[in-house]
Amino acid sequence: MITVSVDNVPNSAPLEHPEVNQVDHLIRGYEGATIVLETMRSRLQAAKGQKAEPPHERLKRLEEELGWHQQENDFYGICYDIYQRLYLKVIEVSQDIILQSFFEPKTTPNGDPFLYDALCRLNAAIKESQIDENQAEVAWKGYWSIPKTVNPSSSWI
């Protein structure tokens, strides 16, 4: 009889692990869970050693986890929408500035009302995205019961 150890089998394709970011760590710090955290190797190995739970408890736990995942999806969906709006506005304003230079090559940014207006629109879009980002952060922290004074080290988006 021949036995083969899994440790001796070469792995031709490297495993791609999901990225754990600081938002995931913050959620975990408050006893929450994210999809990324739940699929870590250590968690999967620990889950294999657990006893089976009764069906009603499992259903309750899965419904709670579904709520967490829906909240996570909502949060990242809002962040994506904020990013898309800002991205489109930056493209729009950039194209306006570039086109303006083709039609009026002798104009300079100093004293140019068109350029000033374009920069004001870009600035307004950035401020709006910052407000939206803050609202998404407040909603996310409210859902996870995280104190408003806890801040990650960088921007959320």
VMD Tcl script that draws the C-alpha trace (Angstrom):
set ca {
  {0.00 0.00 0.00}
  {1.37 3.41 -1.00}
  {0.50 6.50 0.99}
  {1.01 10.02 -0.23}
  {1.28 12.94 2.12}
  {-0.40 16.15 1.04}
  {2.68 18.01 2.26}
  {4.82 16.26 -0.37}
  {2.57 17.09 -3.34}
  {3.95 20.10 -5.21}
  {1.58 22.96 -5.69}
  {1.84 24.09 -9.29}
  {-0.59 27.00 -8.94}
  {-0.17 29.49 -6.10}
  {-3.26 30.06 -3.99}
  {-4.88 33.44 -4.36}
  {-5.94 34.62 -0.95}
  {-8.53 37.35 -0.49}
  {-7.10 40.62 0.70}
  {-7.76 41.48 4.33}
  {-7.86 45.26 4.64}
  {-8.06 47.56 7.64}
  {-11.86 47.72 7.44}
  {-11.97 43.91 7.84}
  {-9.64 44.17 10.85}
  {-11.80 46.89 12.39}
  {-14.93 44.75 11.94}
  {-13.14 41.78 13.53}
  {-12.01 43.97 16.43}
  {-15.68 44.48 17.28}
  {-16.49 40.76 17.03}
  {-17.90 41.11 13.51}
  {-17.15 39.01 10.47}
  {-16.58 39.65 6.80}
  {-16.41 37.24 3.90}
  {-12.65 37.73 3.68}
  {-12.11 36.95 7.35}
  {-14.36 33.90 7.26}
  {-12.44 32.32 4.37}
  {-9.02 32.53 6.01}
  {-7.26 29.16 6.25}
  {-7.14 29.19 10.06}
  {-10.91 29.79 10.29}
  {-11.71 27.06 7.78}
  {-9.51 24.55 9.62}
  {-11.11 25.44 12.96}
  {-14.59 25.04 11.44}
  {-13.77 21.51 10.30}
  {-13.10 20.46 13.90}
  {-16.37 21.78 15.34}
  {-19.31 19.56 16.23}
  {-22.44 19.85 14.12}
  {-24.97 22.23 15.62}
  {-28.74 21.63 15.76}
  {-30.60 22.74 12.61}
  {-32.55 25.56 14.32}
  {-29.36 27.05 15.79}
  {-27.60 26.75 12.45}
  {-30.49 28.50 10.69}
  {-30.45 31.32 13.24}
  {-26.68 31.73 12.88}
  {-26.87 31.69 9.08}
  {-29.64 34.32 9.07}
  {-27.49 36.53 11.30}
  {-24.50 36.03 9.00}
  {-26.68 36.84 5.99}
  {-27.55 40.16 7.65}
  {-23.85 40.89 8.16}
  {-23.06 40.08 4.53}
  {-25.96 42.21 3.29}
  {-24.70 45.11 5.41}
  {-21.18 44.60 4.05}
  {-22.47 44.52 0.46}
  {-24.55 47.67 1.04}
  {-21.55 49.50 2.49}
  {-19.21 48.57 -0.35}
  {-21.97 49.30 -2.88}
  {-22.33 52.83 -1.51}
  {-18.56 53.29 -1.61}
  {-18.46 52.09 -5.20}
  {-21.27 54.48 -6.20}
  {-19.42 57.39 -4.57}
  {-16.25 56.44 -6.42}
  {-18.08 56.14 -9.76}
  {-19.72 59.57 -9.43}
  {-16.42 61.20 -8.53}
  {-14.59 59.35 -11.31}
  {-17.13 60.47 -13.93}
  {-17.00 64.07 -12.72}
  {-13.18 64.11 -12.86}
  {-13.30 62.78 -16.43}
  {-15.94 65.33 -17.43}
  {-14.03 68.28 -15.99}
  {-10.71 67.06 -17.37}
  {-12.19 66.73 -20.85}
  {-13.70 70.20 -20.58}
  {-10.31 71.68 -19.66}
  {-8.52 69.80 -22.45}
  {-11.11 70.79 -25.06}
  {-10.97 74.40 -23.91}
  {-7.23 74.46 -24.55}
  {-7.80 73.23 -28.13}
  {-10.40 75.88 -28.92}
  {-8.63 78.71 -27.13}
  {-4.92 77.82 -26.99}
  {-3.82 81.27 -25.85}
  {-5.92 81.27 -22.71}
  {-4.22 80.68 -19.40}
  {-5.67 79.44 -16.12}
  {-5.20 82.86 -14.51}
  {-8.36 84.85 -14.93}
  {-10.02 82.30 -17.22}
  {-13.67 82.02 -16.12}
  {-14.14 78.69 -17.93}
  {-11.18 77.09 -16.20}
  {-12.21 78.61 -12.88}
  {-15.72 77.15 -13.29}
  {-14.31 73.73 -14.21}
  {-12.08 73.72 -11.16}
  {-15.00 74.80 -8.96}
  {-17.11 71.89 -10.29}
  {-14.28 69.47 -9.64}
  {-13.81 70.84 -6.13}
  {-17.58 70.56 -5.48}
  {-17.56 66.93 -6.68}
  {-14.69 66.10 -4.35}
  {-16.45 67.75 -1.39}
  {-19.68 65.90 -2.22}
  {-17.82 62.58 -2.32}
  {-16.25 63.35 1.06}
  {-19.71 64.04 2.55}
  {-21.06 60.81 1.03}
  {-18.04 58.90 2.32}
  {-18.61 60.27 5.82}
  {-22.30 59.30 5.70}
  {-21.39 55.75 4.58}
  {-18.85 55.52 7.40}
  {-21.39 56.70 10.01}
  {-23.98 54.20 8.76}
  {-21.43 51.39 8.79}
  {-20.22 52.21 12.31}
  {-23.83 52.50 13.47}
  {-24.64 49.03 12.16}
  {-21.62 47.48 13.87}
  {-22.08 49.58 17.07}
  {-18.59 51.02 16.71}
  {-18.02 54.27 18.60}
  {-17.78 57.30 16.33}
  {-14.40 58.17 17.85}
  {-12.76 55.04 16.38}
  {-11.13 55.95 13.08}
  {-9.07 53.86 10.71}
  {-5.70 55.34 9.78}
  {-6.62 56.38 6.23}
  {-9.56 57.27 4.01}
  {-12.27 54.69 3.67}
  {-12.49 54.87 -0.09}
}
mol new
graphics top color blue
foreach p $ca { graphics top sphere $p radius 0.5 }
foreach p [lrange $ca 0 end-1] q [lrange $ca 1 end] { graphics top cylinder $p $q radius 0.2 }
display resetview
